[in-house]
Amino acid sequence: MSIILNSFLSLVILLLNIYIWIVIIAAIISFVNADPYNPIVQFIRKATEPVFSFLRQKLPFIVVSGIDLSPLLLIFGINILIGILSQFYL
């Protein structure tokens, strides 16, 4: 049973790490003038914008002088979650 649990936790941590990279790419895309009709850009925005807008809605102080810090907060939160999940390895 512990092998299944470890495999599942490894998969979840891998997916969270991939999502961190998607968030980083979304933050970089927000600085450049990316083509909004590009399917990759559309996927990245669809994968990150709901979470960003939720964070902006619940924590309005996240936008400081026009700079949106929601990607930074999201990466920080995901890293905390990864740290908590890593404690369950046997």
C-alpha positions, 0 to 999 in steps of 0.5 A, a space after each residue: 500500500 505504501 508503494 501506491 501512496 508514494 507513487 500517487 504523491 510523486 505524481 501529485 508533486 510532479 503535476 504541481 511542479 509542472 503547474 509552477 512552470 506554467 505559472 512562471 510562463 504565464 507571468 512572462 507572457 504578461 510582460 510581452 505582447 504575446 499573440 492572444 490567438 496562439 493556442 499555447 497562450 490560450 491554454 496557459 491563460 485558461 490554466 492560470 487565469 481562474 486561479 489568479 482572478 480568485 486570488 485577486 478577488 479574495 486578496 485585493 492587496 495583492 496588486 501593488 502599484 499596478 504590479 500583480 503579485 498573484 503569480 508569486 503568491 500562487 508559487 509560494 502556496 504551491 511550494 508550501 503544499 509540496 513541502 507538506 506532501 513531501 512529509 508523507 513519504 514513507 
